[in-house]
Amino acid sequence: KERQYAELVERVPVGIFRTNVNGEFLEANTALAQILGAPDRETLVQHNALEFIPQESLGMWEQLWSNGTRIIHNVEIPLKRADASQVWVAMSMQTITDEIGNIEYHAGAIEDITAHKLTEMELRDSEQRGRAILQAFPDLMFVVDREGICHDWYATNTDLLAVPPNRLVGENLRAILPSPFAERVIARCKQVIETGEMGVWEYPLLLGNQRRQFEARMVPYGEDKTLSVVRDITERKAAEERSSAYAARLEILHELDRAIIEAQAPDIIAQAALQRIRELIPCQGCNIITLTSNAAGARVFAVSSDLNPPLLPAGTQVTIDNPLLTRDKIAQLHRGEILRFMDASEYLEKIPEIAATRKAWIRTLLVVPLRAREDLIGVINLIATEDNAFTDEHLAVVQEIAASLAIAIQQTELREQAQREAAAKTTLLEDVKHRVNGYFATILSLLLREEYQAKKLRQRLQAGDSDAVAQVYELAIAQLTQRVEGLATVHKMLSKTQWQPISLYALAVEVIDTTLAALPDDQFIKLDIEPSPVRVD
């Protein structure tokens, strides 16, 4: 019987052992040697059982071996094989004591569960990886078949679901989503299943009172289903719109700068700016009203509108004392404040310049000041048919554009005014020049006539005293003539430069040329040129 028992123990595929309290093997079968990586049973029993315990668990097992835990049943633990590799086993062990409780030996069995344990660990890792992937999922996941039935879903935030979670699985999208949207989703499911290619699309969806933007990536899943991964891209879209709006604002500001440099007319600059404002801000019309120099009235300077004719055509004169442009509101605009009228129709009713048929449809009106160097030169008006049509972002956009536009309009108007004044000055100078030239010609002709008469008088007078008087008279007339000719020359020089300062060199050339031209043929001028002691920095 002992031999039969020994043969039975040797043949079972489970490792069987007996050890003393110190962990020395008293008995072990071949299966145990194979599990622990020993060449044979004889080699195995030469080792201590504690040698096969991993270092991190050694303290626990030493305590268990010495204190004698009565029974261990099917405990899964890792052991260290003879080649230092790891093996997972399921261990059952019982402590055998004598009559007074002293430990005689430990008897037990271990089963190699490494393959099962690795599979279990892989499965656990796969589950953890899947859970991590789901947790890292953008926002939503849906499994939907070609008929529109939802088979599964996942959401990191159930607030992003268009319907309550308990209404998703097993429901047809046609029954839980708005009809046009549901049909579009089902059509895309069929397209992805038939083509086998991933589909990517963006769509807006109203959740409660908030409009959100989503991106869906849909791939085939099995034979007749699709897997959709959905991301909430509302913030990204808002950032893109802000970035696009900012770039467009910069472009408008650059256009205004170019318009100033290229000396474009103020009305052309204003009209172009209004067109670009309407590209950035949703409105049905906008205009620019400029104030007169004494702020007693206003004029529609430029208009961009969907209406034809517009609410207020360009050139329309607008009185200041009306509900929109009262003197109190003008004072607010002077301080740089933006006026927002939520129900503008009641104000427009009292303005005679606006046709009655155009007043009722306007709901929101925005009045933005045009200020240049702290001076209010006008306003930009934006009109819309919806209530609360303009956001704070819209206000910031139009306010920034208004600041540059006011400077552009003022600078171009000042340039045009300077050009008009320069043209008037040129005309005036031409008139003065002609008049002075005429006066000088008359004086010179009179002086020349007197000089001629003096010469004739000298020829007739033969006596000494009378001859001397005639010579003095003739000399005085000649000197006066030269002085008048000198004044005429100076006037001619100043007329050439439009009465602007001239260089010392140009003045010297003119003086020398005039002097040489006045010299008689038998006279000359000798010039001595020396370095000047005067220093000019």
GUTILO-732166 format. One record per residue (C-alpha): residue number from 1; residue in one letter; z, x, y. Coordinates in nm, 3 decimals. Each point is the difference from the previous one (the first is absolute). Layout:
REM residues N
> NUM	A	Z	X	Y
...
END
This chain:
REM residues 537
> 1	K	0.000	0.000	0.000
> 2	E	0.073	0.286	0.233
> 3	R	-0.339	0.148	-0.081
> 4	Q	-0.168	-0.336	0.057
> 5	Y	0.185	-0.034	0.329
> 6	A	-0.105	0.349	0.102
> 7	E	-0.364	-0.072	-0.090
> 8	L	0.012	-0.325	0.196
> 9	V	0.142	0.176	0.306
> 10	E	-0.266	0.268	-0.028
> 11	R	-0.289	-0.246	-0.021
> 12	V	0.083	-0.238	0.285
> 13	P	-0.205	0.062	0.324
> 14	V	0.319	-0.012	0.207
> 15	G	0.203	0.308	0.081
> 16	I	0.347	-0.019	-0.165
> 17	F	0.286	0.238	0.072
> 18	R	0.370	0.072	-0.030
> 19	T	0.182	0.241	0.237
> 20	N	0.355	0.108	0.047
> 21	V	0.195	-0.042	0.320
> 22	N	-0.146	0.323	0.138
> 23	G	-0.359	-0.113	-0.054
> 24	E	-0.072	0.219	-0.304
> 25	F	-0.235	-0.161	-0.250
> 26	L	0.161	-0.100	-0.330
> 27	E	-0.314	-0.172	-0.123
> 28	A	-0.353	-0.070	0.126
> 29	N	-0.322	-0.123	-0.153
> 30	T	-0.354	0.129	0.039
> 31	A	-0.099	-0.286	0.237
> 32	L	0.271	0.117	0.241
> 33	A	-0.135	0.357	-0.015
> 34	Q	-0.350	-0.128	0.079
> 35	I	0.123	-0.213	0.288
> 36	L	0.194	0.291	0.154
> 37	G	-0.284	0.248	-0.058
> 38	A	0.173	0.218	-0.263
> 39	P	-0.216	0.156	-0.278
> 40	D	0.218	-0.151	-0.273
> 41	R	0.337	-0.153	-0.071
> 42	E	0.163	0.333	-0.091
> 43	T	-0.097	0.153	0.334
> 44	L	0.120	-0.307	0.190
> 45	V	0.354	0.005	-0.141
> 46	Q	0.046	0.356	0.122
> 47	H	-0.003	-0.138	0.357
> 48	N	0.264	-0.202	0.177
> 49	A	-0.092	-0.359	0.080
> 50	L	0.103	0.049	0.362
> 51	E	-0.283	0.252	0.040
> 52	F	-0.246	-0.288	-0.008
> 53	I	0.174	-0.183	0.280
> 54	P	-0.165	0.046	0.348
> 55	Q	0.211	0.206	0.239
> 56	E	0.047	-0.291	0.244
> 57	S	0.151	-0.216	-0.282
> 58	L	0.196	0.269	-0.181
> 59	G	0.337	-0.072	0.161
> 60	M	-0.013	-0.367	-0.094
> 61	W	-0.088	0.073	-0.362
> 62	E	0.270	0.270	-0.038
> 63	Q	0.253	-0.258	0.115
> 64	L	-0.142	-0.260	-0.238
> 65	W	0.006	0.243	-0.294
> 66	S	0.357	0.107	0.061
> 67	N	0.157	-0.334	0.096
> 68	G	-0.182	-0.193	-0.267
> 69	T	-0.175	-0.306	0.131
> 70	R	0.018	-0.232	-0.298
> 71	I	-0.346	-0.148	-0.011
> 72	I	-0.325	0.063	0.189
> 73	H	-0.276	-0.243	-0.084
> 74	N	-0.369	0.054	0.075
> 75	V	0.050	0.200	0.320
> 76	E	-0.321	0.146	0.143
> 77	I	0.051	0.359	0.111
> 78	P	-0.213	0.311	0.060
> 79	L	0.060	0.306	-0.221
> 80	K	-0.121	0.357	0.024
> 81	R	-0.214	0.123	-0.290
> 82	A	0.012	0.350	-0.136
> 83	D	-0.307	0.094	0.205
> 84	A	0.176	-0.135	0.317
> 85	S	-0.231	-0.304	0.020
> 86	Q	0.149	-0.346	0.045
> 87	V	0.026	-0.269	-0.262
> 88	W	0.129	-0.352	0.053
> 89	V	0.209	-0.151	-0.282
> 90	A	0.187	-0.319	-0.072
> 91	M	0.344	0.112	-0.132
> 92	S	0.260	-0.190	-0.198
> 93	M	0.320	0.189	-0.087
> 94	Q	0.346	-0.075	-0.140
> 95	T	0.312	0.215	0.013
> 96	I	0.193	0.028	-0.330
> 97	T	0.374	0.070	0.024
> 98	D	0.279	0.054	-0.252
> 99	E	0.301	-0.222	-0.054
> 100	I	0.184	0.134	0.305
> 101	G	-0.305	-0.015	0.232
> 102	N	-0.120	0.358	-0.006
> 103	I	-0.378	0.039	0.016
> 104	E	-0.143	0.111	-0.331
> 105	Y	-0.369	-0.010	0.092
> 106	H	-0.275	-0.184	0.191
> 107	A	-0.270	-0.175	-0.201
> 108	G	-0.314	-0.138	0.152
> 109	A	-0.372	-0.050	0.004
> 110	I	-0.274	0.056	0.261
> 111	E	-0.350	-0.140	0.021
> 112	D	-0.280	0.171	0.191
> 113	I	-0.105	-0.247	0.272
> 114	T	-0.183	0.252	0.223
> 115	A	-0.338	-0.175	-0.021
> 116	H	0.159	-0.337	0.069
> 117	K	0.210	0.144	0.282
> 118	L	-0.299	0.172	0.163
> 119	T	-0.195	-0.326	-0.019
> 120	E	0.295	-0.183	0.148
> 121	M	0.036	0.259	0.276
> 122	E	-0.373	-0.015	0.074
> 123	L	0.023	-0.377	0.012
> 124	R	0.300	0.023	0.233
> 125	D	-0.183	0.253	0.217
> 126	S	-0.302	-0.227	0.001
> 127	E	0.216	-0.293	0.104
> 128	Q	0.168	0.205	0.270
> 129	R	-0.336	0.129	0.116
> 130	G	-0.139	-0.351	0.003
> 131	R	0.306	-0.123	0.186
> 132	A	-0.034	0.285	0.249
> 133	I	-0.370	-0.078	0.043
> 134	L	0.080	-0.365	0.057
> 135	Q	0.272	0.091	0.247
> 136	A	-0.245	0.230	0.175
> 137	F	-0.265	-0.268	-0.005
> 138	P	-0.129	-0.078	0.346
> 139	D	0.121	-0.358	0.012
> 140	L	-0.146	-0.250	-0.247
> 141	M	-0.170	-0.010	-0.342
> 142	F	-0.173	-0.293	-0.168
> 143	V	-0.174	-0.058	-0.333
> 144	V	-0.255	-0.281	0.039
> 145	D	-0.276	-0.113	-0.239
> 146	R	-0.353	-0.106	0.086
> 147	E	0.104	-0.366	0.031
> 148	G	0.267	0.079	0.257
> 149	I	0.308	-0.031	-0.225
> 150	C	0.283	0.239	0.094
> 151	H	0.146	0.168	-0.313
> 152	D	0.242	0.248	0.154
> 153	W	0.118	0.132	0.334
> 154	Y	0.227	0.257	0.160
> 155	A	0.131	0.021	0.357
> 156	T	0.214	0.258	0.176
> 157	N	0.064	-0.266	0.264
> 158	T	-0.032	-0.366	-0.096
> 159	D	-0.027	-0.090	0.370
> 160	L	-0.360	0.121	-0.023
> 161	L	-0.088	-0.268	-0.257
> 162	A	-0.196	-0.296	0.133
> 163	V	0.178	-0.237	-0.245
> 164	P	0.345	-0.004	-0.164
> 165	P	0.024	0.243	-0.297
> 166	N	0.073	-0.277	-0.251
> 167	R	-0.338	-0.157	0.075
> 168	L	-0.215	0.302	-0.089
> 169	V	-0.016	0.061	-0.377
> 170	G	-0.224	-0.249	-0.179
> 171	E	-0.123	-0.160	0.323
> 172	N	-0.359	-0.014	0.117
> 173	L	-0.055	0.159	0.339
> 174	R	-0.187	-0.314	0.111
> 175	A	0.324	-0.197	-0.034
> 176	I	0.226	0.235	0.196
> 177	L	-0.222	0.165	0.265
> 178	P	-0.220	-0.142	0.278
> 179	S	-0.332	-0.104	-0.151
> 180	P	-0.240	0.238	0.182
> 181	F	0.226	0.300	-0.063
> 182	A	0.058	-0.087	-0.366
> 183	E	-0.374	-0.034	-0.062
> 184	R	-0.065	0.341	0.157
> 185	V	0.263	0.162	-0.225
> 186	I	-0.138	-0.163	-0.315
> 187	A	-0.356	0.101	0.093
> 188	R	0.112	0.360	0.039
> 189	C	0.182	-0.014	-0.339
> 190	K	-0.323	-0.110	-0.170
> 191	Q	-0.200	0.269	0.180
> 192	V	0.240	0.278	-0.107
> 193	I	0.005	-0.123	-0.363
> 194	E	-0.380	-0.023	-0.017
> 195	T	-0.076	0.332	0.169
> 196	G	0.294	0.196	-0.139
> 197	E	0.038	0.169	0.337
> 198	M	0.302	0.009	0.231
> 199	G	-0.013	-0.232	0.299
> 200	V	0.175	0.076	0.329
> 201	W	0.036	-0.258	0.275
> 202	E	0.221	-0.082	0.296
> 203	Y	0.113	-0.345	0.104
> 204	P	0.239	-0.170	0.244
> 205	L	0.262	-0.247	-0.121
> 206	L	0.237	-0.222	0.194
> 207	L	0.355	0.033	-0.138
> 208	G	0.224	-0.245	0.178
> 209	N	-0.082	0.046	0.368
> 210	Q	-0.107	0.361	-0.039
> 211	R	-0.355	0.117	-0.059
> 212	R	-0.009	0.303	-0.232
> 213	Q	-0.279	0.225	-0.125
> 214	F	-0.039	0.103	-0.366
> 215	E	-0.220	0.236	-0.201
> 216	A	-0.075	-0.087	-0.364
> 217	R	-0.135	0.241	-0.263
> 218	M	-0.119	-0.191	-0.306
> 219	V	-0.099	0.152	-0.338
> 220	P	-0.093	-0.152	-0.341
> 221	Y	0.299	-0.057	-0.230
> 222	G	-0.090	-0.083	-0.357
> 223	E	-0.303	-0.216	-0.071
> 224	D	0.044	-0.286	0.243
> 225	K	0.279	0.100	0.240
> 226	T	0.040	0.206	0.313
> 227	L	0.285	0.211	0.129
> 228	S	0.042	-0.009	0.378
> 229	V	0.214	0.243	0.195
> 230	V	0.067	-0.138	0.349
> 231	R	0.136	0.190	0.299
> 232	D	0.137	-0.142	0.322
> 233	I	-0.204	0.185	0.266
> 234	T	0.118	-0.200	0.301
> 235	E	0.170	0.297	0.164
> 236	R	-0.295	0.229	-0.076
> 237	K	-0.244	-0.247	0.151
> 238	A	0.221	-0.040	0.306
> 239	A	0.016	0.380	0.036
> 240	E	-0.380	0.023	-0.034
> 241	E	-0.044	-0.268	0.263
> 242	R	0.243	0.177	0.232
> 243	S	-0.182	0.328	-0.057
> 244	S	-0.337	-0.164	0.057
> 245	A	0.128	-0.174	0.313
> 246	Y	0.143	0.327	0.129
> 247	A	-0.332	0.180	-0.060
> 248	A	-0.186	-0.282	0.173
> 249	R	0.241	0.018	0.296
> 250	L	-0.059	0.374	0.028
> 251	E	-0.375	-0.060	-0.010
> 252	I	0.027	-0.256	0.281
> 253	L	0.207	0.240	0.209
> 254	H	-0.258	0.275	-0.060
> 255	E	-0.276	-0.240	0.101
> 256	L	0.185	-0.078	0.322
> 257	D	0.036	0.373	0.070
> 258	R	-0.371	0.054	-0.067
> 259	A	-0.087	-0.292	0.227
> 260	I	0.201	0.158	0.282
> 261	I	-0.164	0.339	-0.053
> 262	E	-0.347	-0.154	-0.016
> 263	A	0.073	-0.195	0.320
> 264	Q	-0.078	-0.338	-0.152
> 265	A	0.040	-0.311	0.213
> 266	P	0.342	-0.175	-0.019
> 267	D	-0.148	-0.327	-0.129
> 268	I	-0.180	0.185	-0.283
> 269	I	0.324	0.177	-0.099
> 270	A	0.196	-0.326	0.010
> 271	Q	-0.257	-0.193	-0.206
> 272	A	-0.009	0.267	-0.271
> 273	A	0.381	0.011	-0.013
> 274	L	0.022	-0.379	-0.047
> 275	Q	-0.246	0.012	-0.290
> 276	R	0.207	0.266	-0.176
> 277	I	0.326	-0.186	0.064
> 278	R	-0.143	-0.303	-0.180
> 279	E	-0.085	0.221	-0.297
> 280	L	0.368	0.097	-0.030
> 281	I	0.175	-0.322	0.097
> 282	P	-0.090	-0.347	-0.136
> 283	C	-0.077	-0.213	0.306
> 284	Q	-0.267	-0.247	0.106
> 285	G	-0.048	0.154	0.342
> 286	C	0.131	0.246	0.256
> 287	N	-0.070	0.086	0.360
> 288	I	0.104	0.235	0.278
> 289	I	0.110	-0.143	0.334
> 290	T	0.034	0.242	0.291
> 291	L	0.210	-0.062	0.308
> 292	T	-0.131	0.031	0.353
> 293	S	0.127	0.286	0.214
> 294	N	0.259	-0.221	0.172
> 295	A	0.088	-0.184	-0.326
> 296	A	-0.084	-0.330	0.167
> 297	G	-0.259	-0.092	-0.261
> 298	A	-0.158	0.109	-0.327
> 299	R	-0.344	0.025	-0.155
> 300	V	-0.119	-0.012	-0.362
> 301	F	-0.131	0.354	-0.045
> 302	A	-0.124	0.000	-0.364
> 303	V	-0.010	-0.251	-0.289
> 304	S	-0.039	0.007	-0.380
> 305	S	0.018	-0.342	-0.166
> 306	D	-0.120	-0.208	-0.296
> 307	L	-0.065	-0.284	0.245
> 308	N	-0.330	-0.029	0.180
> 309	P	0.052	-0.034	0.290
> 310	P	0.343	0.169	-0.009
> 311	L	0.324	-0.156	0.120
> 312	L	-0.030	0.184	0.334
> 313	P	-0.339	0.161	0.065
> 314	A	-0.013	0.347	0.154
> 315	G	0.016	-0.010	0.378
> 316	T	0.215	-0.315	0.016
> 317	Q	0.252	0.009	0.283
> 318	V	0.351	-0.099	-0.114
> 319	T	0.280	-0.106	0.234
> 320	I	0.335	0.171	-0.038
> 321	D	0.213	-0.312	0.044
> 322	N	-0.061	-0.155	-0.342
> 323	P	0.234	-0.047	-0.301
> 324	L	-0.134	0.313	-0.168
> 325	L	0.000	0.239	0.294
> 326	T	0.290	-0.109	0.215
> 327	R	0.152	0.257	0.230
> 328	D	0.304	0.028	-0.231
> 329	K	-0.225	0.079	-0.293
> 330	I	-0.196	0.246	0.212
> 331	A	0.334	0.173	0.070
> 332	Q	0.065	0.019	-0.376
> 333	L	-0.342	0.153	-0.053
> 334	H	0.070	0.251	0.278
> 335	R	0.299	0.113	-0.207
> 336	G	-0.227	0.051	-0.301
> 337	E	0.123	-0.305	-0.194
> 338	I	-0.235	-0.185	-0.238
> 339	L	-0.018	-0.379	0.038
> 340	R	-0.034	-0.208	-0.317
> 341	F	-0.075	-0.373	0.020
> 342	M	0.054	-0.174	-0.336
> 343	D	-0.150	-0.331	0.111
> 344	A	-0.247	0.098	0.267
> 345	S	-0.177	-0.336	0.024
> 346	E	0.270	-0.152	0.222
> 347	Y	-0.047	0.286	0.250
> 348	L	-0.378	-0.007	-0.015
> 349	E	-0.006	-0.373	0.077
> 350	K	0.101	0.079	0.358
> 351	I	-0.264	0.267	0.064
> 352	P	-0.308	-0.157	0.160
> 353	E	-0.228	0.297	-0.071
> 354	I	0.015	-0.071	-0.377
> 355	A	-0.207	-0.286	-0.138
> 356	A	0.208	-0.283	-0.147
> 357	T	-0.191	0.010	-0.330
> 358	R	0.105	0.363	-0.055
> 359	K	0.374	-0.032	0.062
> 360	A	0.124	-0.197	-0.300
> 361	W	-0.101	0.244	-0.273
> 362	I	0.190	0.300	0.143
> 363	R	0.344	0.037	-0.161
> 364	T	0.113	0.360	0.070
> 365	L	-0.064	0.208	0.309
> 366	L	0.093	0.364	0.050
> 367	V	-0.002	0.152	0.351
> 368	V	0.020	0.382	0.005
> 369	P	0.033	0.186	0.333
> 370	L	-0.253	0.260	0.111
> 371	R	0.210	0.255	0.187
> 372	A	-0.124	0.328	0.147
> 373	R	0.249	0.228	0.173
> 374	E	0.255	-0.282	0.012
> 375	D	-0.256	-0.224	0.177
> 376	L	-0.100	-0.331	-0.160
> 377	I	-0.378	-0.019	0.021
> 378	G	-0.050	-0.293	-0.238
> 379	V	0.073	-0.149	-0.344
> 380	I	-0.154	-0.030	-0.346
> 381	N	0.015	-0.355	-0.142
> 382	L	-0.028	-0.067	-0.376
> 383	I	-0.039	-0.358	-0.119
> 384	A	0.033	-0.145	-0.353
> 385	T	-0.025	-0.342	-0.162
> 386	E	0.303	0.057	-0.228
> 387	D	0.371	-0.013	0.079
> 388	N	0.178	0.338	0.012
> 389	A	-0.331	0.175	-0.055
> 390	F	0.105	0.340	0.135
> 391	T	0.247	0.233	-0.171
> 392	D	0.207	0.280	0.149
> 393	E	-0.256	0.244	-0.142
> 394	H	-0.275	-0.182	0.191
> 395	L	0.206	0.027	0.318
> 396	A	0.043	0.375	-0.048
> 397	V	-0.375	0.046	-0.058
> 398	V	-0.118	-0.191	0.307
> 399	Q	0.274	0.151	0.219
> 400	E	-0.110	0.353	-0.089
> 401	I	-0.365	-0.082	0.065
> 402	A	0.091	-0.176	0.327
> 403	A	0.174	0.313	0.132
> 404	S	-0.311	0.216	-0.050
> 405	L	-0.239	-0.274	0.107
> 406	A	0.183	-0.050	0.332
> 407	I	-0.030	0.371	0.079
> 408	A	-0.368	-0.001	-0.102
> 409	I	-0.081	-0.300	0.221
> 410	Q	0.195	0.136	0.296
> 411	Q	-0.154	0.347	-0.024
> 412	T	-0.355	-0.131	-0.031
> 413	E	0.056	-0.239	0.293
> 414	L	0.140	0.287	0.208
> 415	R	-0.301	0.211	-0.096
> 416	E	-0.240	-0.276	0.100
> 417	Q	0.192	-0.050	0.326
> 418	A	-0.018	0.374	0.071
> 419	Q	-0.374	-0.006	-0.072
> 420	R	-0.047	-0.294	0.236
> 421	E	0.203	0.172	0.271
> 422	A	-0.197	0.322	-0.051
> 423	A	-0.327	-0.191	0.032
> 424	A	0.125	-0.172	0.316
> 425	K	0.114	0.334	0.139
> 426	T	-0.340	0.156	-0.073
> 427	T	-0.177	-0.287	0.175
> 428	L	0.233	0.029	0.298
> 429	L	-0.050	0.376	0.022
> 430	E	-0.377	-0.042	-0.015
> 431	D	0.018	-0.249	0.283
> 432	V	0.227	0.228	0.205
> 433	K	-0.228	0.295	-0.067
> 434	H	-0.308	-0.185	0.120
> 435	R	0.181	-0.126	0.308
> 436	V	0.143	0.344	0.089
> 437	N	-0.335	0.167	-0.064
> 438	G	-0.155	-0.251	0.238
> 439	Y	0.266	0.065	0.261
> 440	F	-0.044	0.378	-0.028
> 441	A	-0.378	-0.030	0.023
> 442	T	0.034	-0.207	0.317
> 443	I	0.247	0.246	0.158
> 444	L	-0.217	0.297	-0.095
> 445	S	-0.311	-0.158	0.143
> 446	L	0.183	-0.067	0.327
> 447	L	0.135	0.353	0.012
> 448	L	-0.339	0.150	-0.077
> 449	R	-0.149	-0.212	0.274
> 450	E	0.263	0.125	0.244
> 451	E	-0.063	0.357	-0.112
> 452	Y	-0.371	-0.047	0.062
> 453	Q	0.069	-0.145	0.346
> 454	A	0.230	0.295	0.076
> 455	K	-0.277	0.247	-0.087
> 456	K	-0.246	-0.184	0.224
> 457	L	0.259	0.001	0.279
> 458	R	0.044	0.377	-0.040
> 459	Q	-0.374	0.051	0.029
> 460	R	-0.013	-0.193	0.329
> 461	L	0.298	0.167	0.154
> 462	Q	-0.077	0.342	0.138
> 463	A	0.300	0.068	0.225
> 464	G	0.286	0.209	-0.137
> 465	D	0.292	-0.245	0.019
> 466	S	-0.198	-0.292	-0.120
> 467	D	-0.142	0.211	-0.282
> 468	A	0.351	0.100	-0.110
> 469	V	0.113	-0.362	-0.008
> 470	A	-0.295	-0.090	-0.213
> 471	Q	0.078	0.284	-0.241
> 472	V	0.361	-0.113	-0.039
> 473	Y	-0.115	-0.359	-0.056
> 474	E	-0.256	0.116	-0.254
> 475	L	0.262	0.211	-0.186
> 476	A	0.253	-0.286	-0.010
> 477	I	-0.258	-0.239	-0.140
> 478	A	-0.103	0.259	-0.265
> 479	Q	0.361	0.056	-0.110
> 480	L	0.065	-0.375	-0.019
> 481	T	-0.314	-0.041	-0.205
> 482	Q	0.113	0.268	-0.246
> 483	R	0.339	-0.165	-0.038
> 484	V	-0.156	-0.339	-0.070
> 485	E	-0.234	0.167	-0.250
> 486	G	0.308	0.161	-0.162
> 487	L	0.171	-0.341	-0.030
> 488	A	-0.317	-0.143	-0.150
> 489	T	-0.005	0.284	-0.254
> 490	V	0.366	-0.058	-0.095
> 491	H	-0.067	-0.373	-0.037
> 492	K	-0.298	0.075	-0.222
> 493	M	0.211	0.228	-0.222
> 494	L	0.278	-0.260	-0.038
> 495	S	-0.254	-0.272	-0.075
> 496	K	-0.137	0.208	-0.288
> 497	T	0.346	0.009	-0.162
> 498	Q	0.090	-0.358	0.093
> 499	W	0.267	0.133	0.239
> 500	Q	0.183	0.179	-0.278
> 501	P	0.148	0.353	0.046
> 502	I	-0.259	0.279	-0.043
> 503	S	0.045	0.359	-0.112
> 504	L	0.035	0.286	0.248
> 505	Y	-0.312	0.166	-0.143
> 506	A	-0.214	-0.311	0.053
> 507	L	0.130	-0.032	0.356
> 508	A	-0.085	0.367	0.075
> 509	V	-0.354	-0.042	-0.137
> 510	E	-0.058	-0.309	0.214
> 511	V	0.135	0.171	0.316
> 512	I	-0.215	0.310	-0.052
> 513	D	-0.314	-0.203	-0.073
> 514	T	0.054	-0.218	0.306
> 515	T	0.068	0.303	0.224
> 516	L	-0.311	0.183	-0.115
> 517	A	-0.211	-0.312	0.050
> 518	A	0.123	-0.028	0.361
> 519	L	-0.070	0.365	0.095
> 520	P	-0.306	0.078	0.216
> 521	D	-0.265	0.218	-0.155
> 522	D	0.096	0.304	0.208
> 523	Q	0.368	-0.005	-0.105
> 524	F	0.182	0.087	-0.321
> 525	I	0.350	0.006	-0.156
> 526	K	0.159	0.311	-0.146
> 527	L	0.251	-0.058	-0.283
> 528	D	0.279	0.246	-0.086
> 529	I	0.164	-0.085	-0.336
> 530	E	0.343	0.145	-0.073
> 531	P	0.266	-0.079	-0.266
> 532	S	0.230	-0.278	0.116
> 533	P	0.373	0.072	0.036
> 534	V	0.072	-0.364	-0.098
> 535	R	0.102	-0.059	-0.363
> 536	V	-0.067	-0.337	-0.161
> 537	D	0.185	-0.073	-0.326
END
